């Protein structure tokens, strides 16, 4: 596709446009910074030397010169059938003669034929010397010759017809044979192709179904986050609902206290300085971080919606600046800041002065386009979520030093290792702190080198590995206070519960991880994460840890698998996959297990079927609930088999266990 050159309407700088799909979108001139709508250049004018093509019927006839008249034959003459071969003579330059034959006087010989005199331009027929007679046998020979010619012509026609029929028959046979060979070849190619993995297709269908279930069970029903008035170039976007999170006695207030001064007080101070209002007065705030060149501080813009309408005079006093209407909407500009006020006096947009002022005004009605990844994931967001963070891992890594304080650099590096920028293009992480449930949702737009279902599998693998990585880190920590020491020690277990309560799904060009936990999980995770991070800043992770073998001080494990499963455990299954639920029960009861996936497929079950069960009970009672509850209103075909010789229990189905002669464990 050829490149287009679009000229800036302000400085006439030529901009190369490689993608015609960008026509109609906004762009910023790299020379003067002017923002304008891209439009296709006008078509080139017609060349004056071009000649219009006309039809022959449209052209008037031209006169023909007499010398251009084509030469034709003149003075034809009749020649008898029995005349000798003709000789061509050059006609003399005389006047043309009549074209009709002239009669010749009869001679005294009755059998002599009539001889004609040649005319100018005709063939000359020499006269026959003496009388000419025709014998009867000659006449018979001529008739016989004509009969032979007619017979031969008939035979030749018959042979031609027969040949054509034979050729048609052979062609038909060849055609049908070729069709048969091609069909056989196609059938062979189809049979040689690898068959579609039915289990993989079932997994993909289950992943998409999980995404639909997550949408249906969402605690919020708001639309996508509005991006109006946000300038171009934002690579980190934060959507927060301060009035709900800063409400006295709310769940958000508890979480802020758990985050401590580093994060909780920082958020309060930042919102107040940027928006010029207390967090409790702000219904929704959209903050955009716009990185510049590497090593330069980023620009920060905000779009704020207040709980109650403010007085315009109060806003003018808070922000100051001179009124400017050059950009189509009233702006107030000062040396370091530009802002606009919505017509309802509830919406305020603030950004650094300069080009951002024009971009805010032009995006009052229609939002500015951001990066492709951010624009693609905005429809998956919900403005009613308490906190949503949108970022590009690659941009975060490049501008880490200028965006974040040095004390959190290590935390940022660890987080970006989890979201590998070679596989993940854009991330949207939203959280909602409800009175009954804590809801977390991570949506990741995959890079083109990896498919959605492969990305979700990779992220689930990392999430399951995270508790073990934290254990290796916590082992090297040595908190001096007993309270933080206990919380840090339990933090890996908290993350394990988080990982087990996470279900994965996929959509069009994105993978999704959804987690639902009881409401107490949010402040516990916040406090555990804060204390673990704070202690990590004082820990030397390069020193080796002495491995001390723990003493056998606890009770000895029962020998029988059934007795081990009677251990009382805390079960918190919220849309937890079947395989993860049984893995948790087996791990808590200190025994092995095995899931017969083929048996499950025969009964239309999968290992990813989600389970919901929260209780404090024995492992055996938890298994009883999972294998006896109805599935889609139908009796459950699942069962377990105690395999004491292999020191494990087997999860299978009743038809397969009966056919295999296995003894099904019957619950009391």
Rosetta blueprint (number, residue, H / E / L):
1 X L
2 X L
3 X L
4 X E
5 X E
6 X E
7 X E
8 X L
9 X L
10 X L
11 X L
12 X L
13 X L
14 X E
15 X E
16 X E
17 X E
18 X L
19 X L
20 X H
21 X H
22 X H
23 X L
24 X L
25 X L
26 X E
27 X E
28 X E
29 X L
30 X L
31 X L
32 X L
33 X L
34 X L
35 X E
36 X E
37 X E
38 X L
39 X L
40 X L
41 X L
42 X L
43 X L
44 X L
45 X L
46 X L
47 X L
48 X L
49 X L
50 X L
51 X L
52 X L
53 X L
54 X L
55 X L
56 X H
57 X H
58 X H
59 X L
60 X L
61 X L
62 X L
63 X L
64 X L
65 X L
66 X H
67 X H
68 X H
69 X L
70 X L
71 X L
72 X L
73 X L
74 X L
75 X L
76 X L
77 X L
78 X L
79 X L
80 X L
81 X L
82 X L
83 X L
84 X L
85 X L
86 X L
87 X E
88 X L
89 X L
90 X L
91 X L
92 X L
93 X L
94 X L
95 X L
96 X L
97 X L
98 X L
99 X L
100 X L
101 X L
102 X L
103 X L
104 X L
105 X L
106 X L
107 X L
108 X L
109 X L
110 X L
111 X L
112 X L
113 X L
114 X L
115 X L
116 X L
117 X L
118 X L
119 X L
120 X L
121 X L
122 X L
123 X L
124 X E
125 X L
126 X L
127 X L
128 X L
129 X L
130 X L
131 X L
132 X L
133 X L
134 X L
135 X L
136 X H
137 X H
138 X H
139 X H
140 X H
141 X H
142 X H
143 X H
144 X H
145 X H
146 X H
147 X H
148 X H
149 X H
150 X H
151 X H
152 X H
153 X H
154 X H
155 X H
156 X H
157 X H
158 X H
159 X H
160 X H
161 X H
162 X H
163 X H
164 X H
165 X H
166 X H
167 X H
168 X H
169 X H
170 X H
171 X H
172 X H
173 X H
174 X H
175 X H
176 X H
177 X H
178 X H
179 X H
180 X H
181 X H
182 X H
183 X H
184 X H
185 X H
186 X H
187 X H
188 X H
189 X H
190 X H
191 X H
192 X H
193 X L
194 X L
195 X L
196 X L
197 X L
198 X H
199 X H
200 X H
201 X H
202 X H
203 X H
204 X H
205 X H
206 X H
207 X H
208 X H
209 X H
210 X H
211 X H
212 X H
213 X H
214 X H
215 X H
216 X H
217 X L
218 X L
219 X L
220 X L
221 X L
222 X L
223 X L
224 X L
225 X L
226 X L
227 X L
228 X L
229 X L
230 X L
231 X L
232 X L
233 X L
234 X L
235 X L
236 X E
237 X E
238 X E
239 X E
240 X E
241 X L
242 X H
243 X H
244 X H
245 X H
246 X L
247 X L
248 X L
249 X L
250 X L
251 X H
252 X H
253 X H
254 X H
255 X H
256 X H
257 X H
258 X H
259 X H
260 X H
261 X H
262 X H
263 X H
264 X H
265 X H
266 X H
267 X H
268 X H
269 X H
270 X H
271 X H
272 X H
273 X H
274 X H
275 X H
276 X L
277 X L
278 X L
279 X H
280 X H
281 X H
282 X E
283 X E
284 X E
285 X E
286 X E
287 X E
288 X E
289 X E
290 X E
291 X L
292 X L
293 X L
294 X L
295 X L
296 X L
297 X L
298 X L
299 X E
300 X E
301 X E
302 X E
303 X E
304 X E
305 X E
306 X E
307 X L
308 X L
309 X L
310 X L
311 X L
312 X H
313 X H
314 X H
315 X H
316 X H
317 X H
318 X H
319 X H
320 X L
321 X L
322 X E
323 X E
324 X E
325 X L
326 X L
327 X L
328 X L
329 X L
330 X L
331 X E
332 X E
333 X E
334 X L
335 X L
336 X L
337 X L
338 X E
339 X E
340 X E
341 X E
342 X L
343 X L
344 X L
345 X L
346 X L
347 X E
348 X E
349 X E
350 X E
351 X E
352 X L
353 X L
354 X L
355 X H
356 X H
357 X H
358 X H
359 X H
360 X H
361 X H
362 X H
363 X L
364 X L
365 X L
366 X L
367 X L
368 X L
369 X L
370 X L
371 X L
372 X H
373 X H
374 X H
375 X H
376 X H
377 X H
378 X H
379 X H
380 X H
381 X L
382 X L
383 X L
384 X L
385 X L
386 X L
387 X E
388 X E
389 X E
390 X E
391 X E
392 X L
393 X H
394 X H
395 X H
396 X H
397 X H
398 X H
399 X L
400 X H
401 X H
402 X H
403 X H
404 X L
405 X L
406 X H
407 X H
408 X H
409 X H
410 X H
411 X H
412 X H
413 X H
414 X H
415 X H
416 X H
417 X H
418 X H
419 X L
420 X L
421 X L
422 X L
423 X L
424 X E
425 X E
426 X E
427 X E
428 X E
429 X E
430 X E
431 X E
432 X E
433 X E
434 X L
435 X L
436 X L
437 X E
438 X E
439 X E
440 X E
441 X E
442 X E
443 X E
444 X E
445 X E
446 X E
447 X L
448 X L
449 X L
450 X L
451 X L
452 X H
453 X H
454 X H
455 X H
456 X H
457 X H
458 X H
459 X H
460 X H
461 X H
462 X H
463 X H
464 X H
465 X H
466 X H
467 X H
468 X H
469 X H
470 X H
471 X H
472 X H
473 X H
474 X H
475 X L
476 X L
477 X L
478 X L
479 X L
480 X L
481 X L
482 X H
483 X H
484 X H
485 X H
486 X H
487 X H
488 X H
489 X H
490 X H
491 X H
492 X H
493 X H
494 X H
495 X H
496 X H
497 X H
498 X H
499 X H
500 X H
501 X L
502 X E
503 X E
504 X E
505 X E
506 X E
507 X E
508 X L
509 X L
510 X E
511 X E
512 X E
513 X E
514 X E
515 X E
516 X E
517 X E
518 X E
519 X L
520 X H
521 X H
522 X H
523 X H
524 X H
525 X H
526 X H
527 X H
528 X H
529 X H
530 X H
531 X H
532 X H
533 X H
534 X H
535 X H
536 X H
537 X L
538 X L
539 X L
540 X L
541 X L
542 X L
543 X L
544 X L
545 X L
546 X L
547 X L
548 X L
549 X L
550 X L
551 X L
552 X L
553 X L
554 X L
555 X L
556 X L
557 X L
558 X L
559 X L
560 X L
561 X H
562 X H
563 X H
564 X H
565 X L
566 X L
567 X L
568 X E
569 X E
570 X E
571 X E
572 X E
573 X E
574 X E
575 X E
576 X E
577 X E
578 X H
579 X H
580 X H
581 X H
582 X H
583 X H
584 X H
585 X H
586 X H
587 X H
588 X H
589 X L
590 X L
591 X L
592 X E
593 X E
594 X E
595 X E
596 X L
597 X H
598 X H
599 X H
600 X H
601 X H
602 X H
603 X L
604 X L
605 X L
606 X L
607 X L
608 X L
609 X L
610 X E
611 X E
612 X E
613 X E
614 X E
615 X E
616 X E
617 X E
618 X E
619 X H
620 X H
621 X H
622 X H
623 X H
624 X H
625 X H
626 X H
627 X H
628 X H
629 X L
630 X L
631 X E
632 X L
633 X L
634 X E
635 X L
636 X L
637 X L
638 X E
639 X E
640 X E
641 X E
642 X E
643 X E
644 X H
645 X H
646 X H
647 X L
648 X E
649 X E
650 X E
651 X E
652 X E
653 X E
654 X H
655 X H
656 X H
657 X H
658 X H
659 X H
660 X H
661 X L
662 X L
663 X L
664 X L
665 X L
666 X L
667 X L
668 X L
